[in-house]
Amino acid sequence: MSTTASWLLSVAGSGMCLFLAVQAFRFWITRDWPRVCTTLVAVLVVMAMVWRPTLPFELAAKLRTPLREDLLDEGPGPQHHDPTSADGPGTTDGPPWGTLAVVLGVTAAALALLLTVLALAAAVRRRRERSQQQARRADELARRRADLEARHDAVRDAYGDFEMNLLDNLHRLALADVNVAQTARLIDALDAARDARIGTTPDALDTYRKAVTALELAWKSADHHARTTGASYLPPAERRNIEQAQAALAVALDERGYAPQRQLALRRALTLIESVIPVPQEAIAALESSTRPALAKS
């Protein structure tokens, strides 16, 4: 065998032994003892085939030598020599150890090849199972995140609708007042959920779930408090301003009224409300856009 062929055989055998050793270690971790034993046997066989391919013949020769000595020690007797013996002229007949060694070597090589193929197939199967598990986990995480985002958006949309139609929701005025404890907790929960939504930490999804749950509870608490309290929590003067603003809004939204009078009532309502709480420009714009066609028609 040439030097290059020997080198390639050594490299291939070393790689195969390393792979089988890694597989044996993995089987040992999972306490799969039958596979550990068969893999170690395969390692030994491959090592013997690569680094000492003549080992079967050497073992056969060592076994044959004591047998010859035993035959010679049996005493004098007629000795029969077969000049055509496979071991040469004058050699004592005996079991075909050379042939048995070749058969055993081929069998061991076939066994090692079979074990290697089985180990490769098991590794491919485990890798495929891991990939499928990771894909299922990714799908489950995506579904859970989509559900959380939908719940988050539902609360944001509900609060945004209130802000855009603040003048139509004066009976829930406490939702616009950050001095109310329930409303302050709602604003904090909105900020926390917004930050958790864009989080990238390993436990980001669990943090986001907790933030969304806290947001839903804060929204229910603040909305219920605002509906049951109305404007009664305000000082008497501010409460009267809200009542007058509601009356002025009723005039401004009455399509049967006189246009200049309705415009005056709308400005008065905005002035009275802003004396109690700030009114978002979006809410003012939404109210004006809803009343402008009626005013123009008048």
Secondary structure as UniProt FT lines:
FT   HELIX           3..29
FT   TURN            30..31
FT   HELIX           33..51
FT   TURN            53..54
FT   HELIX           55..72
FT   TURN            73..74
FT   TURN            83..84
FT   TURN            86..87
FT   TURN            89..90
FT   HELIX           97..164
FT   HELIX           166..168
FT   HELIX           170..176
FT   TURN            178..179
FT   HELIX           181..197
FT   TURN            202..203
FT   HELIX           204..229
FT   TURN            230..233
FT   HELIX           236..252
FT   TURN            255..256
FT   HELIX           259..274
FT   TURN            275..276
FT   HELIX           281..297
//
